[in-house]
Amino acid sequence: MLHTHHRLCAAAFLLDLAVGITITVMPFFLYDLLGGTETMSGTVGAVVSGAYALGCLVSLRFLPRMANPMPWAAAGAFMNCSLFALAFYCRQPVLFGLLLSIGTTGNSIAWPAMHSWMGGEHDPHRRARIMGEFNISWSAGLATGPLIGGFLYDISAGLPFLAVGGVGAVSGLLILSMPHEKTHHGEATEAQLFARAGHDRLGEAYLYAAWLANMAGWAMVGIARMVFARRVKDLVLAGDLRLFFEDAAPAFLRHNEASIFSIMSFTLSLVSCLAFFTMGKTAFWHHRLRYLVILQLACAAAFYVLGSTTSLAVMTLCYAVFGLFGGAAFFSAVYYGTANPTRKHGRTAINETVVGVGGLLGAQSFALLALRYPMETLLRWTPLAVLAFILLQAAALRLGKRRFLPRTQSNP
């Protein structure tokens, strides 16, 4: 049986379907039509992520005061996808990046409002379930987008941009059809607020660490989506990409590099979907940082492996690890960020800012360092940055517990 919130799930699927198409074809558009390099691709990706982060900070100032932010969210979805579609006609890298950056500020209005609407559910266990459905929906769109985008791009470079405009328009209409959050969820009773008080305090205590983990996750995704595509393209063109460890490259790995890369991007988002499904149905991860630490250590190992492998199967497995951690970190941050009902909209905006900052850090750091060092070397150094983020999260958790938990309360 379909419920009202499933309309918002459908809108999220379509909106991130458009994003998945865009971020997959963007590097190849820059390489093939604008004569770009991995540095240009990383820089454009970083600027777009930075614009998204800045847009979220701006929306933090005015959206919580709006009587109903959903019409604004719909306008943001229309703006995002229409400008992404128009970007195809740009043949100047600066103008191309500018249109994408302006367009993504529309998403910076849409996503905080949509996440906040979902977080309006007062029962914490039902909140986890419907947020799981919502996160599965947008990540399924992000997973499907690369497959569609890579396939369409290999047919004609303009087709993915046309598709983005179409699905974005439908997404905006679905968002516009949503009822007001308080009309749907109602007001929390005193009994509900009292029953969840301890759970909510724990959520706030873990929020800072979860934000840092989410930033690390999106930094990794930024590297994987915006910069590593160049290595895949170079391996395909040189005939050096292997399926496993065979002596010669199979014929199907000697062309259509966008479609090949889309398989890896699809895997990353598909595994994030699986993480969202698991976390929406379980509670073992609630208020425990160690699971995120273990996954980050696995990501550190995956980056080191990417620095030397030429196997598509191994690369795809590494992308699966990034997807698992990215999904777990994002779900944790959103769940803890909506623990306090009076501050959930502002905190969802901050969390989306964290997403943009993470993507900026990952893409831009690689873009700049690639001017001096080979990509293989950078990938092998990345585990050091991952370890630094883990230490920051441990310190943030300690700070959060001091601020939000009474000394007599048990800290799991």
Buried (B, 14 or more C-beta within 10 A) or exposed (E): EEEEBBBBBBBBBBBBBBBBBBBBBBBBBBBBBBEBBBBBBBBBBBBBBBBBBBBBBBBBEEBBEBEBBBBBBBBBBBBBBBBBBBBBEBEEBEEBBBBBBBBBBBBBBBBBBBBBBBBBBBBBEEBBBBBBBBBBBBBBBBBBBBBBBBBBBBEEBBBBBEBBBEBBBBBBBBBBEBEEBEEBBEEBEEEBEEBBEEEBBBBBBBBBBBBBBBBBBBBBBBBBBBBBBBBBBBBBEEEEBBEEEEEEBEEEBBEBBBBBBBBBBBBBBBBBBBBBBBBBEEEEBBBEBEBBBEBBBBBBBBBBBBBEBBBBEBBBBBBBBBBBBBBBBBBBBBBBBBBBBEBBBBBBBBBBBBBBBBBBBBBBBBBEBBEEEEBEEBBBEBBEBBEEBBEBBBEBBBEBBEEBBEEEEEEE
